[in-house]
Structure formats: structure tokens, C-alpha cells
Amino acid sequence: MNQDLTKGPVMGSMLRFAVPMILGNLLQQCYNIADTLIVGRFLGANALAAVGSAFTLMTFLTSILLGLCMGSGALFSIRFGQRDEAGLREDACAAFALIAGLTLVLNCLVFACLDGFRVFLRVPDEVWGLLRAYLAVVFLGIAATFLYNYFACFLRAVGNSVTPLLFLALSAGLNIALDLWFVIGLGWGAAGAAGATVIAQYVSGVGIAAYALARYPVLRSGLRRRALRWSRVREIAGFSLLTCVQQSVMNLGILLVQGLVNSFGPTVMAAFAAAVKIDAFAYMPVQDFGNAFSTFIAQNYGAKREERIRAGLRGAVCAALLFCFAVSAAVWVFARPLMELFVDAGETAIIAEGVRYLHIEGAFYCGIGCLFLLYGLYRALGRPGMSVVLTVFSLGTRVALAYALSAVPAIGVTGIWWAVPIGWFLADTVGIGYYLLRKDRLFQ
């Protein structure tokens, strides 16, 4: 199942590697989409608002771990391209020790701060009880998120993007089945939806860990104590810290926007919860294509294949833009029926606000498509600091404009929706400008 991305047709290699990643992460979205759809249909608007706020919070918290895994994965890809087995083994051990330790700390902190999230997220009284019950259960899945993302990033770094897909397919199906059983059959409410997600996460996390350790001796030997080198831990920390910061800043901005959305009440919260799921599902393929593109660039950067990198960059931009234009058109046309999948047709105010969100965001997916490619490019070339800069431009603009525009009575909540694409395009301008100025030195 391993694929060497330094050989073969450029776009053919990249797409064969990307498709399982795209399918896998679409399935991963099914975790929260299943929760949102079932909760919205069977538990009502307040429960839907609670699950939506929990999703944003969990995305922020787990982005810390995901950023470290992604940064480590880029370094794994470079070692694989260099054919440095010893370096790969020691990097794998160092990354596991570092991220596992941070996972433990993070898990303790979130339970200690559980009640503080109410103030930070500006949660209305009628939603907080449901949200707290959901969070108290779903926080138990943070360790499973670490296991899955660490081993999935390792497998993708060595060219295996199929196995993560298979484990996600299994756990996504389990999640949906358990959602229906716990929420509808047993009547456990929002906490039941959280329990279904956590069980499914552990199936995928433990399963992929067992497979990777059994299948790859370099990984198995790397996780033994004697393979731990503190110099490698420092290297992993230096390489992945900025990727972690980039992911965290990005999702912190989204969390701040969630708090602003919550201040407009349960109707807007419910509309946002449903529309964001549609939004994420729509552009998730181009995000995963950006991650596959990053692995392609990193392997070829390690192998010093500059012309192949340039060819891959040209092809990736064309493919991403074509996809984004097609998805934008589909979301614009089908915005209302998509909202009605999550919300009863009688909830006209929620549906109307969700449709307005999708008509604004959905028209500009090309902006975030380019941004994902820029993130992947700079991460693979060992310049994660540039990804942080782009995130600050994108999310800083989004948060500042969202708060400023929504405070104008004539604009209101619509200002939050418009702030997003403006942030995307500002970051694209900065990222492309930097590439044009430095392209002769980037690949050296």
C-alpha cells in the first residue's frame, strides 16, 4: 500500500494518494454530521445549538494535537524521501513521546476548565445544560484523536493513505449506528450522541495503532525506549510547533467567532451549527488534497526533485480551483434542501439564516482552496512560520471584521458571514506574493 511520490506521473501519483485521504476525511466528518443531523431532528434546536458549539470547541482543542501530528508527518515524509530509515525511526519515537505527553496534559486541563467554557463561549442558559453534558463525555475521546492522527500521519508520510480510510469507514459506520441507538432507542439525549462519537473514535484510534505497529517494523522499533533521542524531540518540536500554532490560531479564531455567534441567541446558533457542517463537508476534499499535496512536496523536497515539485504545484492549483468552482455552484443551488436535512422545515428562521450563510461562504470556496495549498506548500518546505503568518492574516481579519461589522445594526450577523471570505482572500494575496518573491530560493 506504500506509494513513493518521488516517481511516476506527477498528477496521477498525487491524485491516487489524495483520493483515499479525501474519502477518509469525508467519513470523519460523518462523526459530527451524524450527531448534528440526529440531534437536530430528534432533540430540537437547543440541542442542535449545543452540539454545534461543542464541535467548534473540540476542533480547537484537538487542533493542537493535529498540528503536532501534521508537522511531524511532514518531517517523516522528508526522511522517507531521503531514504533515512534511522532518522525516521528516531523521529517517530520522539514525536510519539512529545504528543502523547501533551495529550495527557490537555485532557486534564479541559476537565478542570469545563465550567469555564460557559463564560468563554457566551452560552445562553437554555443551551448550557445540554452543552455541558455533551462536553463531559466527548472530552474522553481526546486520547483517541491523538492515536488516530499520529498513526494516520505516519502512514500517509510513507505513502499509505488507504489504511486510514479503512479504519475511518469502520468507525464512521459504527458512530452512526450508535447515534441512532443511544439517542433514539435509549433516549440518552446529547450525552448519548457524544458517547457514540467517543466509542467510534477509540475503534479507529486503537485499530490503526495496532495495524501500524504490526505492519511497520521501523515504527515498532522506534517506539521502544532506547530509540528516544532528546535531540530528535527538540527537532520534532521545532519543526512541528509552528504547524501546531498555525492550527491552534486558526481554530482559536473560529472559537472566538463561535462566541460571537452565540451572543445572537439559539436560532442563529442552530443555523450556524448546521451550515458549518455543510460548509466543512463541501470544502473538506480540497483541504485533504492540500494535505496530500504537502506530502508529495515533502517527499520530493527530501529527494531534491525540484522540477517535480514545480510540476506538482501547477497541477494542484488547477485541480483545486476546478473543484472549488464546481462545489461553490452546487452549494449555492442546493443551500435550502441541504439545511432541511438538519432542521425541520417548520424552523423557517433557522433555515433562512443558514441559507444566507451558505450563499455567502459557498460562493468563495476558491479562496480557501488556494489557502489550503499554501499551508501545505510551506509546511512541506520546512517553512511552517509562513503558514502561521497566513493564518494570522486570514483569522485576524475574520475575527476583527466579524466583531466590527456585526456591531452595526444595519448589518448584524451577516457581517460575521462576510468576514470569512474576506479573510481567505487577504491571506491568499500574502501567500502568493511571498511565493513570487522567494520562489527561486524556496526549493533549495
HELIX and SHEET records of a PDB file:
HELIX    1   1 VAL A   10  PHE A   42  1                                  33    
HELIX    2   2 ALA A   45  GLN A   82  1                                  38    
HELIX    3   3 GLU A   85  ALA A  112  1                                  28    
HELIX    4   4 LEU A  114  GLY A  116  5                                   3    
HELIX    5   5 PHE A  117  PHE A  120  1                                   4    
HELIX    6   6 ASP A  125  VAL A  138  1                                  14    
HELIX    7   7 PHE A  139  GLY A  141  5                                   3    
HELIX    8   8 ILE A  142  ALA A  157  1                                  16    
HELIX    9   9 VAL A  162  ASP A  179  1                                  18    
HELIX   10  10 LEU A  180  GLY A  185  3                                   6    
HELIX   11  11 GLY A  189  ARG A  215  1                                  27    
HELIX   12  12 PRO A  217  GLY A  222  1                                   6    
HELIX   13  13 ARG A  225  ALA A  227  5                                   3    
HELIX   14  14 TRP A  230  ASN A  262  1                                  33    
HELIX   15  15 PRO A  266  GLY A  302  1                                  37    
HELIX   16  16 GLU A  306  VAL A  333  1                                  28    
HELIX   17  17 ALA A  335  PHE A  342  1                                   8    
HELIX   18  18 THR A  348  GLU A  361  1                                  14    
HELIX   19  19 GLY A  362  PHE A  364  5                                   3    
HELIX   20  20 TYR A  365  ALA A  380  1                                  16    
HELIX   21  21 PRO A  384  SER A  406  1                                  23    
HELIX   22  22 THR A  414  LEU A  442  1                                  29    
END                                                                             
